[in-house]
Structures are given as C-alpha cells and as structure tokens.
Amino acid sequence: MQLSMQQLVFRTKQVRERELEAAKNLGVSPSQLMQRAAQSCLAALEREHPAPARVMILCGPGNNGGDGWVLARLASRVGYKVTVVAGEAKTELAQQAAQAWRDQQGQVEPLEELDRTHLAEQDVIVDALLGTGLTRDLDPLYARVVETLNDAKGFHKLWVMCIDCPTGLQSDTGMPCPIAVEADYTVTFIAWKPGLLTGQGGHFAGRLELAELGIAAAFRQLERPFATLIEQEEVARHLPPRQRSSHKGRHGHVLIIGGSLGMTGAAVLAGQAALRSGAGKVSILTQPESQAIIASAQPEFMVKQTQAETREQVMALLNGCDVVVMGPGLGTSAWAERLCKWVLASDLPVVLDADGLNLLSQHNAWLPRSASLWLTPHPGEAARLLECETRDVEQDRYAAVEELSHRFQAFVVLKGAGSLMAHADAQRLRICQRGSPALAVGGAGDVLSGIVGSLVGQGLPAEAVLPVATWLHAVAGEHAAIAGERGTLPSDLFGPLRKLVNP
C-alpha cells in the first residue's frame, strides 16, 4: 500500500540536501519555495488567530528568517499589525526578503534589544530564528531571546508559532540545545522531521502541521524515509472481523508470569488487557502466596502457581500456551530469575516487560534465542539494557531503540511520548504519535504488555504486533482521558480498548 507523505519521516539532512533539487525538478525556484512556505504559515495563522491580531515575527540570519520576512509582508497585506524583530540577514534569499519588507516601510526592531515589554504588547509571536539543523548549543544571543520569549509566554498568554522547527530544538532527536522555544503550533515543511515526533519534541513543538509546499512527491522520489507513522487504517487492517465459526482456541492462549506478593495488580492488569484486546484464553503463573489474590480478581483467569524448583516442572506448566508475557509484578528474586532464564531458553514467543527486562539486563548470556522476542522498555529500563544512563537514552531515542533491537535481536518499543519501534531486520523505524499524559501512571505499561501478548497469540505478523499494540494503547489512553488526564487509571483503558479492537 502506498503511504502518503503525512506518514513518512525523513532526517533533517535528507530534507536540506534534496528540497531544492525536488523543487528544481518541478520548475519551482528557491524564492517561489520560500513564498509557498510563508503562505502556508499565513494560512495557519489565519485559522488560529484571525486579523487584526498584533503579530511579532522574530527573524534569524538564514532562510528560516527569510520565511519570516515574507510572512511579514503577506500578513500585513491581510490586516495583521506586524512588527519584525531581526538580526542581520545573511543568505541571499533572506536579504532579498528583508529588503522587500523594508521597501514597504515595514517596522523592524533589532533582535539584541528584545525584552519582555516588547513581547507583552503582542498577541502572536512567530519564531523564524533558526529552524532545523541545529547541532550545538544556542549562541548566547539566541539563548537569551528564547529564554525571554518562554518567560513572557507564561506571563502574558502569548500564542507562539514556529516556522519549520522551534529554535533551539535538535530537529532529529527532539532535545533542546539546551533550551528551545515552547510553541503552541509548528508548521514544518516538505516532510516530518524525527525530533518533532518523540520525547521532548512534542512539548516544544505544540500542535504540528505538515506543509508539503507542492514538492513533497518529487522529494519522495529522491530519498527513502527514515521512519513511518502508525495510522488507524493499518491497525484496522490487522484486526478484521472474526468468523462466526471461530472459537477460543483460534485466538491465542496467553500465559503471564509475574504477580509476586505485593505486586499482584500488575499481573491482573496485564491479564485483563490481554482479554480485552481479544485473547482466547489467559493464564497467570505466579507464586503460591499470590494465587488466590489473582484468581479472585478476574474469574476468566486460569491461575497456576509454582515454586519453580525444576526446569521440567515449569516447562510442563507452559504446555498449551502460545505466548509468554514475563515481567508484570515479577520481581527480581531467585524464583523470578530461574523462571526468566528457563522461559527464554524455550521455543515459545516471549514478551519481556518490567522486571523481565531488568533481569535480562543482568544476564545477557540468556540470549540469543531461537523464537521471537518482544521488549517493551521505558527509558530507564532501556538504559539498564544498554548499560548507560537514562539521559543518554533520551538524548537520542532513535539511536537507542535501534541499538536495543540489534543488540537483543528483538522487536522493541521504546515507550514514552512518541513511542518508537524497531527490529533488526526492519527497513525503517515506526513512530506512534498518538497518546496522552494520562498514561503516565503506574500500571499503564502492564496494560501494554498484555495487549502485545494478546496480539502475538492471535497470530498477527511479528513485525505488526508492536505498531498495532502501541497505537491501541495510546488511543485507548486518549479516550479514557476525555473526562480528565489527571486521575485516569490504567483500568479505565479497557472500555475504549474493547471498542478499538473491533474497528
């Protein structure tokens, strides 16, 4: 199936190196391309803040600043009260655009003199300072301007729009350098840049709009996408209606191992998620003292207990299941360690989460394995697996998820805002742009691992499991949070989840 540009993600370098070639192939000049970029920004401005709003446009030295100068002219023509605050324009296109603004007696103030008083007099601030491609910390002038803008935004209810990428944001990783403009809206051009879609990037970019500028199709002929976004149509394709003659044996038997005393809720949540996302049968294997607690939580569970004294005893308990989810409430005791080692040595598909991941990080010798493996770490767990610090993972989430997939030869989802998915044999990464802060609560990850196990058991293609599961989890979180993000519980996802798996 042909994907649209709205689903494709390209590295910043790819766009910078090929955009002019793509435009040239269509007979579009660089100045025409800049005009189209400014018109796209004006359209967004008119939708969000109609004239005659007071608009201040901050213009930098390059072509991002040039987009701002052209936007100033276009916006003033349709009734906005426009002020430009700028440094010296240094590229030829930016110089031409700046001169055109001055020729119509447009107001210009020096960037060095910008303070909160100037900003407080405006309704809208447009960031056209640096755009994409920043790879080092901001220079002192730009750092001061960004800090002043963010400070004023908090006090004066300013609406901030960024052109292409918030100034100070590394457009490939989503990390601030070391601070970035906190936007309400970002219009990015030609193709999605990775840093806008994961980690802190979403916080700084605000609402996102992709303006293809009429050249995206030509650009696509020149470059291969770095990643793709997960869309609803893909999820629905993997969840067709069930045949009337279907039975529980066709829809997978999921075995969840965990639920140690004091953490029984994690195994219960994972089991309930597996059931609500369509598993035919769910068993839970736990310690003897937890068996009655878990059994009383959900009558549909088949709950087994083991002391895990011998490998043969444990392997007998795995008979008949199609996939093992190991980790929710597992703990890291000797009991848990023995189970994890034996299960990873089996030929069953395995989903590792929570303490299953923590145990793996201490026992790399347990891998490789012959059967498929899915890992669902959050950044802290990913750091332990990669033997680094959490901040190192967050510095480049894309590099981290790729390294995890190669090192462990597994299907991996790196959880968080803009969850990322990779597999060693995949041509490109996957990104889930959906989700809600409501998912930032204990137990949400257990729900995801249950969904993953359920989809494995139902026979989805291995490479489709994490994209479908992550999207279902994220969108169920959105629906559950309609009444309010604070106070949403992981169990609140089950109603929306049931609807989503029946598209």
C-alpha positions, -999 to +999 in steps of 0.1 A: +000+000+000+013+034-010+019+056+020+013+094+019+038+120+029+018+125+061+030+091+072+067+094+062+095+107+083+129+119+070+161+130+086+167+168+086+198+163+064+177+145+038+153+174+035+180+201+035+200+183+008+172+174-015+145+201-012+160+224-038+166+196-062+130+184-058+118+220-064+140+224-094+127+192-110+092+208-108+103+242-121+099+259-087+126+285-078+140+289-043+122+322-039+089+306-050+095+279-025+100+305+003+068+322-008+049+289-005+064+283+029+053+318+041+018+313+026+014+280+045+023+298+077-001+326+069-029+301+064-022+285+098-021+320+114-055+330+099-071+298+111-058+301+147-056+339+152-075+359+125-066+395+117-063+422+131-041+405+157-008+420+167+020+398+154+057+400+161+079+379+138+114+370+151+137+366+120+171+350+121+200+352+096+192+323+073+164+311+051+142+304+081+144+341+088+136+347+051+104+327+055+096+351+084+103+383+064+080+370+036+053+361+061+055+397+075+047+411+041+018+387+035+003+391+069+004+429+068-015+428+035-044+409+050-048+432+081-024+420+107-004+446+127+031+433+121+064+440+137+097+423+127+125+418+152+156+406+134+193+402+133+213+407+101+200+386+071+230+367+057+217+344+030+208+359-004+171+349-001+168+363+034+184+395+023+160+399-006+130+392+016+142+416+043+147+444+017+112+438+003+098+443+038+117+475+043+107+488+009+071+488+020+081+507+052+077+477+074+087+481+111+119+465+121+135+463+156+169+449+165+169+414+179+195+424+205+170+448+222+141+424+225+128+422+260+096+411+277+080+445+275+081+443+237+066+408+237+038+417+261+024+441+236+017+413+211-010+387+206+011+363+184+049+356+182+063+339+152+096+321+157+116+323+124+150+324+140+170+292+132+147+264+121+161+230+116+196+216+116+209+229+150+235+205+163+251+225+191+241+247+220+225+281+211+247+311+209+242+335+239+221+360+220+196+333+208+196+316+242+186+349+258+159+356+232+144+321+237+145+324+274+128+358+272+101+345+249+093+315+270+092+337+301+069+362+285+047+334+271+040+322+306+030+356+319+012+372+290-007+344+273+011+348+240+004+324+212+036+312+196+040+297+162+073+282+150+084+280+113+097+246+105+111+238+139+113+256+173+145+275+177+168+256+200+153+221+193+175+195+177+152+185+148+165+149+146+164+140+183+138+164+199+163+175+225+167+212+235+201+228+230+199+234+260+167+253+258+141+258+230+111+279+221+079+264+237+055+267+208+017+264+206+019+255+169+046+244+145+044+244+107+071+221+093+079+219+056+080+191+030+084+162+054+082+153+091+114+157+110+121+130+136+127+153+165+092+168+163+076+135+169+092+119+200+104+127+235+105+163+244+100+174+208+062+173+212+063+196+242+083+223+224+066+220+190+030+220+202+004+212+176+020+201+143+012+208+107+030+194+077+030+218+047+043+199+016+048+231-005+038+212-036+071+194-039+068+165-015+060+139-042+091+149-061+112+149-029+100+114-022+114+102-054+149+112-043+150+098-007+140+068+013+120+076+045+138+071+078+107+061+097+069+059+093+040+069+114+013+043+125-021+052+113-056+038+121-060+022+087-030-001+094-044-011+127-078-019+113-063-040+085-047-063+111-080-066+131-105-080+107-140-091+119-140-127+133-156-156+115-189-167+131-174-202+135-144-190+155-136-204+189-113-196+218-086-219+206-082-198+175-074-166+194-044-174+214-036-187+249-015-160+267+005-170+298+015-142+321+043-148+345+045-124+375+023-111+402+046-116+432+032-108+465+027-071+468+027-067+430-003-088+421-021-059+405+005-057+376-003-093+365-040-087+369-038-056+346-018-074+320-042-103+320-073-081+318-057-062+289-050-094+271-086-105+275-100-071+264-078-070+233-091-104+222-071-132+236-090-165+236-075-177+270-054-161+296-034-180+323-013-165+350+016-183+366+026-168+400+040-176+434+018-198+457+010-170+481-004-148+452-026-174+435-058-168+455-055-130+452-051-130+414-078-157+409-103-136+428-095-105+407-109-119+374-129-151+371-118-156+335-082-161+345-067-196+349-042-191+377-014-215+383+013-214+410+048-228+411+078-228+434+100-231+402+121-259+417+129-276+385+130-266+348+109-296+338+082-286+363+080-251+348+081-263+312+051-286+319+031-255+330+039-238+297+023-266+277-006-254+256+002-217+257+010-197+226+030-168+241+045-159+274+044-124+288+070-122+315+076-093+339+044-076+353+049-078+390+076-104+386+102-091+410+139-100+408+141-128+434+158-161+427+124-175+419+119-149+392+154-153+379+150-190+374+117-186+356+130-159+333+161-180+324+141-211+316+114-193+297+139-175+275+155-209+267+122-222+255+109-222+219+078-201+228+074-164+217+081-142+247+072-106+256+095-091+283+084-062+303+092-046+337+113-069+359+117-093+330+137-065+313+157-058+345+167-095+348+177-096+312+199-065+317+219-086+343+220-118+322+228-111+286+241-147+282+204-158+282+203-146+246+202-151+217+171-173+214+155-191+185+120-179+190+107-144+186+112-118+214+094-086+221+108-060+245+088-031+259+111-008+279+106+027+292+138+049+291+150+038+325+147+001+316+163+008+282+193+024+299+198-006+321+197-029+290+222-006+272+244-001+302+241+037+301+222+065+318+186+073+312+196+108+300+217+091+273+187+072+260+166+104+259+194+123+242+187+102+211+157+079+214+160+068+178+196+056+182+186+039+215+157+018+201+178+008+171+207-003+193+183-023+215+168-041+185+202-050+171+218-060+204+190-082+216+177-093+181+142-084+193+112-064+184+115-033+206+092-005+216+108+024+235+079+038+254+072+074+261+058+104+243+062+094+207+069+057+213+094+043+189+096+007+174+124-011+158+135-045+147+170-056+135+156-066+101+132-037+096+139-012+068+127+017+089+116+027+124+080+031+134+066+060+154+033+063+174+024+099+175-008+092+195-012+091+233-020+111+263-002+122+296-029+102+313-007+071+305+020+085+328+008+063+357+019+031+373+003+001+356-001+016+321+029-004+309+014-036+323-017-029+301+006-025+270+024-058+277-009-076+280-020-062+246+012-072+230+009-107+243-027-109+231-018-098+196+011-123+194-013-150+205-039-140+179-014-145+152-006-110+139+026-109+118+055-104+142+065-071+127+029-057+131+025-066+168+042-036+184+028-010+160-008-022+164-005-027+202+012+006+208-014+025+188-043+007+205-028+015+239-021+052+230-056+058+216-074+040+244-055+063+267-067+093+248-103+081+250-100+073+287-087+107+294-116+126+279-130+133+314-096+145+325-060+134+322-053+136+360-068+106+378-072+084+348-064+048+358-049+021+336-081+000+341-100+029+325-084+019+292-103-014+290-137+000+277-121+021+249-097-008+241-126-032+236-141-008+210-108-001+193-100-038+187-134-041+169-129-014+142 
